[in-house]
Every structure is written in C-alpha cells, then in structure tokens.
Amino acid sequence: MFEDAIGKRSNKVKNAVERGAVKKFAEAIGDPHPIFIDVEKYKRNVAPPTFPRVFDYGEIEELNLPKKGLIHGEQIYHYERPLYVGEEISCYTEVKDYFEKNGKSGNMGFLKVKRYGDDLEGNLIFSEEQVVIITEAVRKGMTV
C-alpha cells in the first residue's frame, strides 16, 4: 500500500525549542524536573527526551495517512546530544519501510518512519524511529 513511499523524505522545517512550550510539556507528562525549567539553577535548560513529538517534520506528499484509526506501535529516540531550550533546529521525516502481516483482525500494514532533528549547521541532534500500524478496517476506508 505504501511501498512507493519508501525512501521518500519531507523538506526540512525549522522549529524552535521554546521555553514556555518545554515547561508546559514537562508539566503535562508529570516531570517538571528543574533541568527542564529552572533557569536559576541550570544555566542551560534541556527539553524532555520525548519533546520532539511536538515538532513539525514536514509532509511527504506520497504518504496520505488517515487522521483517525492508526495504532501507535513503537517509538524510539536516539540522541547525539541534549536538545537545548532556546535553540532552533531543522526537522524532517523519511519513510524507512512498509510491510504487511495477517493478524486476527485481518491484514495490517506496518509503516516504519524515521524523523530527524538537526542543528542549523546540519549536525544531527536526535532521531526518532516510529512504527505506525494500519488495521484492515482503516485500510478499507483509505483511497490510495
């Protein structure tokens, strides 16, 4: 279903690691650790490890996923260095793989996507690997 999208990338999108957004995110996940929000104690605050979830990674035109019914299968973050509050980064997405398996509820699609966050000089800060599961019921409602 999405085999043609494998290897496709979005354009890079500039994102800001805003102090207020980091504070709200830390509170929302129940981890208001001082390293995320205390400017007095820590000269350079960092964002929580899962904060990149809020970034804009751009769109891949060939990848028209539905807005409802997808299953979040897996998500793994890898950091080269901390993500600092106040910095700007460039983010983009790449489709790594797509395969199908038969399960109890019918044929399911497994879409592997990798997202990247680079500093403005092009150095990798983090990557995120994600698996999205597309059930047969969702697949039947899609027009691809």
N, C-alpha and C positions, 0 to 999 in steps of 0.2 A: 504494500500500500504506500509506503514512504521510501522505498528503495532508491528512487531517483533523487531524494534529498540528501543521501549520504555524501558527506564531504562538502556540502554547501555551508557557507558562512554568512552571517549578517555583517552589515557595516558596523564599524566601531562607533559607540555612543559615549559621549563624555558624561560622567556622573561626578557629583560632589559628595564627600563624606561629611555631611553637615552635623554639627554638634547637637542641635535640637533633635534631629532625627535619630541619632545614636542614643541619646538619653531616652527618648520615647520607646525605641526598640528594646533597650536594656530593661526598662520597666515592664514592657509588655511580655517579655519572656521570663520575667521574675528574677532577673540577675542584674540589679543595679550596682555592680561591683565598682568601687572607686576608680579603678583603672580605666573604666569607660567614661566616667562622668566628672570626676573630681579634678578640676584644673589646678587647685592649690597644691594638692599632694603629688600629682603627676604632671610634669611639665608638658608631656605629650601623651594625650589620651589615644587609646586604640578602640576600634569598633569590635563588638562581639563577633565571634567566629562565623555565625550564620547571617550576619548583617547584609552581605552581598545579595541576599534573597530579594531585597527591595530595589536593586538597581535595574535600570533599563539596559537590556542587552541587544536591542535592535530586533528587526524582523527578518525572517528568512521567507521570501515570497513563496517558495515551493512547499512550505510547511504550514498548511492550513488546518491547525488543530481546533477541535470544538472548544467552546468556552466552558462546557459542563460535561461531567461524566468521566473525566480522566482519573486514573488512580496514580497517586504518587508512590512509586515503587522503591526508590532509593535516592539518596543524595549524599555525596561525599565532598568535603572541602579539603584542599591541599594549599598550604601557604608557604611562600618563599620568604616572606617577612610580614610583620604586622601591617594591618590596614589602619592608617593614622587619620584621626579626626582632623578635618580641615583640608585634606588633600583632594585633588581632582584625579580621576582615573578614567581610562577608556575601557569599555566593556563590549564584548561580542560573543556570539554563540556559534557553535559548529555542530552539525549533526554527525555523530560518530558511527551509528549503526541502527539498523532496523531489522527485526526478525519476528516471526510469528510462531505461536505454540497453541496446541489444542489443550483446553482445560475442561473442567466440569461444566463451566458456564458457556462453553463454545470456544471459538477461535479468538485468541487475544494477540494484539500487536505489542511489541516491546520496542520503544524508541529510546535510544541512548543519545543524550545530548551533553555536550561539554561547553561550559561557559568560562570565559577568561576575564581577568581584570589586570590591566597593565598600567604602570605609571605613565606620565606624559612623555617620557623618553623611550617608551616601548618595552620596558623591563617588566616581566611577569611578577605580579604580586600574589595572585591566587588563581586557582582553577577550581571549578565545581563540576562534578560528574553527576548526572541525573538520569534516572530511568523513569519513563512515563509509560504506564500500561493503558492500552486502549482495548476495552472489552468489545465483545461481538455486538452487544446492543448499541454501543456508541458507534462502532464501525458501520453498522447498518444505516444509521442516521446521517452518515457523512457522505458528501458528494466529492469525490476525488477524481 
